[in-house]
Amino acid sequence: MPDTVDAAAVLLAAAAQQGLGDTLRILLLASIAGGALLAWFLLRGYRSDDTGDGGGDGTGDGGGTDRGANA
């Protein structure tokens, strides 16, 4: 029976010394998710259709905003 206790102690000691594996896994997943959100945020400004932000009038100028009123 002492061999089983020693083997369990060795296995527990080895399991406690895993290092940064979990931290790096979380960091990798968070960076992938952040990259996907950044790509979505940057690419949504390059849409060419008028269905999203055109205001519904079909002119494509932002829906009658006053962007050039002071120009």
Backbone hydrogen bonds in HBPLUS format (Angstrom, degrees):
<---DONOR---> <-ACCEPTOR-->    atom                        ^
c    i                          cat <-CA-CA->   ^        H-A-AA   ^      H-
h    n   atom  resd res      DA  || num        DHA   H-A  angle D-A-AA Bond
n    s   type  num  typ     dist DA aas  dist angle  dist       angle   num
A0004-THR N   A0001-MET O   3.14 MM   3  5.36 127.0  2.44 103.1 115.5     1
A0005-VAL N   A0001-MET O   3.32 MM   4  6.70 154.4  2.39 149.4 156.1     2
A0006-ASP N   A0002-PRO O   2.99 MM   4  6.20 159.4  2.03 147.7 153.1     3
A0007-ALA N   A0003-ASP O   2.90 MM   4  6.04 155.8  1.96 144.2 151.3     4
A0008-ALA N   A0004-THR O   2.92 MM   4  6.07 154.6  1.99 143.3 150.2     5
A0009-ALA N   A0005-VAL O   2.98 MM   4  6.17 152.4  2.06 143.5 151.1     6
A0010-VAL N   A0006-ASP O   2.97 MM   4  6.22 155.0  2.03 147.1 153.4     7
A0011-LEU N   A0007-ALA O   2.97 MM   4  6.19 160.1  2.01 147.6 153.0     8
A0012-LEU N   A0008-ALA O   2.95 MM   4  6.11 157.2  2.00 147.0 153.1     9
A0013-ALA N   A0009-ALA O   2.99 MM   4  6.13 152.6  2.06 142.9 150.4    10
A0014-ALA N   A0010-VAL O   2.98 MM   4  6.18 152.7  2.05 146.2 153.5    11
A0015-ALA N   A0011-LEU O   2.97 MM   4  6.15 149.3  2.07 143.2 151.5    12
A0016-ALA N   A0012-LEU O   3.12 MM   4  6.25 139.4  2.29 138.7 148.3    13
A0017-GLN N   A0014-ALA O   3.35 MM   3  5.42 150.5  2.44  99.0 107.2    14
A0024-LEU N   A0020-LEU O   2.90 MM   4  5.98 165.5  1.92 158.0 161.8    15
A0025-ARG N   A0021-GLY O   3.03 MM   4  6.13 148.1  2.14 141.5 150.5    16
A0026-ILE N   A0022-ASP O   3.02 MM   4  6.23 159.8  2.06 149.2 153.6    17
A0027-LEU N   A0023-THR O   2.93 MM   4  6.14 158.6  1.98 147.6 154.1    18
A0028-LEU N   A0024-LEU O   2.89 MM   4  5.99 154.0  1.95 142.7 149.3    19
A0029-LEU N   A0025-ARG O   3.05 MM   4  6.27 165.1  2.07 149.2 152.7    20
A0030-ALA N   A0026-ILE O   2.92 MM   4  6.07 159.1  1.96 149.4 155.6    21
A0031-SER N   A0027-LEU O   2.96 MM   4  6.09 152.8  2.04 143.7 150.9    22
A0032-ILE N   A0028-LEU O   3.01 MM   4  6.24 153.1  2.09 148.2 155.3    23
A0033-ALA N   A0029-LEU O   2.99 MM   4  6.20 163.1  2.02 148.0 152.6    24
A0034-GLY N   A0030-ALA O   2.87 MM   4  6.00 155.0  1.93 143.6 151.2    25
A0035-GLY N   A0031-SER O   2.88 MM   4  5.99 151.8  1.96 140.9 148.4    26
A0036-ALA N   A0032-ILE O   2.98 MM   4  6.22 153.4  2.06 146.3 153.2    27
A0037-LEU N   A0033-ALA O   3.00 MM   4  6.25 159.6  2.04 148.1 153.5    28
A0038-LEU N   A0034-GLY O   2.89 MM   4  6.05 154.5  1.96 145.6 153.0    29
A0039-ALA N   A0035-GLY O   2.91 MM   4  6.05 158.3  1.96 145.2 151.0    30
A0040-TRP N   A0036-ALA O   2.97 MM   4  6.19 159.0  2.01 146.4 152.2    31
A0041-PHE N   A0037-LEU O   2.94 MM   4  6.11 159.6  1.98 145.7 151.4    32
A0042-LEU N   A0038-LEU O   2.92 MM   4  6.11 160.8  1.96 152.0 156.6    33
A0043-LEU N   A0039-ALA O   2.85 MM   4  5.84 161.3  1.88 149.9 155.8    34
A0044-ARG N   A0040-TRP O   3.04 MM   4  5.92 135.7  2.24 142.5 150.7    35
A0046-TYR N   A0043-LEU O   3.14 MM   3  5.43 160.4  2.18 108.8 114.8    36
A0071-ALA N   A0068-GLY O   3.40 MM   3  5.18 160.1  2.45  97.5 103.2    37
